[in-house]
């Protein structure tokens, strides 16, 4: 039986950095590299293809560092609702 691939949808995925990274916030994964138990993603800034870096793909799961997809500053500054914040009106 084949071993399940870690981060199967990594390639082509889009991410928003919570803090500016090399002057940008929006990145796309253009390459992946498996090294032993580690998976690395090559990130490229969406507005400047010259800005490229490799990151441990596990870091992309850290909500304090990255949001999946491209978010606007307004979306980033709006707190996400918790289940505890939902109000049911009947």
C-alpha positions as CSV (number, residue, x, y, z in Angstrom):
1,X,0.0,0.0,0.0
2,X,1.4,3.4,-1.0
3,X,2.3,5.8,1.8
4,X,0.0,8.9,2.1
5,X,1.6,12.0,0.8
6,X,2.0,14.9,3.2
7,X,0.6,18.2,2.0
8,X,-1.0,16.7,-1.2
9,X,-2.5,20.0,-2.4
10,X,0.6,22.2,-1.7
11,X,1.7,22.9,-5.2
12,X,-0.2,26.0,-6.6
13,X,-1.7,26.9,-3.3
14,X,-2.0,30.6,-2.3
15,X,-1.1,32.1,1.1
16,X,-1.3,35.4,2.9
17,X,1.5,36.2,5.4
18,X,0.3,37.7,8.6
19,X,3.4,40.0,8.6
20,X,5.0,41.5,5.5
21,X,7.7,39.0,4.3
22,X,10.4,40.5,2.1
23,X,8.0,43.4,1.6
24,X,4.9,41.3,0.5
25,X,2.0,39.5,2.0
26,X,0.6,37.3,-0.9
27,X,2.5,34.3,-2.0
28,X,2.0,31.2,-4.1
29,X,3.7,27.8,-3.8
30,X,5.5,27.0,-7.1
31,X,7.6,24.0,-6.1
32,X,7.8,21.4,-3.3
33,X,10.7,19.4,-2.0
34,X,10.7,16.3,0.1
35,X,13.7,15.7,2.3
36,X,13.3,12.8,4.6
37,X,10.3,13.5,6.9
38,X,10.3,17.2,6.0
39,X,8.3,18.9,3.2
40,X,9.4,22.3,1.9
41,X,7.5,24.7,-0.2
42,X,9.1,27.3,-2.6
43,X,7.1,30.5,-2.1
44,X,7.0,33.3,-4.7
45,X,5.5,36.7,-4.1
46,X,2.4,37.3,-6.3
47,X,3.5,40.8,-7.2
48,X,7.2,40.2,-7.6
49,X,8.5,36.9,-9.1
50,X,12.0,37.9,-8.0
51,X,11.0,37.4,-4.3
52,X,11.3,33.6,-3.7
53,X,12.2,31.6,-0.6
54,X,11.8,28.0,0.7
55,X,9.8,27.4,3.9
56,X,9.0,24.3,5.9
57,X,5.5,23.5,4.7
58,X,4.5,22.7,8.3
59,X,4.8,26.5,9.1
60,X,1.9,27.2,6.7
61,X,-0.4,25.5,9.2
62,X,0.5,28.1,11.9
63,X,-2.5,30.5,11.9
64,X,-0.3,33.1,13.6
65,X,2.0,33.2,10.6
66,X,-0.1,32.3,7.5
67,X,-3.7,32.4,6.2
68,X,-4.7,30.0,3.4
69,X,-5.7,32.0,0.2
70,X,-5.2,35.6,-0.5
71,X,-6.8,37.9,2.0
72,X,-7.3,41.7,2.0
73,X,-6.1,43.8,4.9
74,X,-9.7,44.3,5.9
75,X,-10.3,40.5,6.0
76,X,-7.1,40.0,8.0
77,X,-8.1,42.7,10.5
78,X,-11.6,41.2,11.1
79,X,-11.6,38.6,13.8
80,X,-12.9,35.2,12.7
81,X,-16.1,34.3,14.5
82,X,-15.9,31.6,17.0
83,X,-18.7,29.1,17.7
84,X,-19.1,30.9,21.0
85,X,-19.7,34.3,19.2
86,X,-22.6,33.0,17.1
87,X,-26.0,34.3,18.0
88,X,-29.1,32.4,17.0
89,X,-32.2,34.5,16.3
90,X,-35.5,32.7,16.0
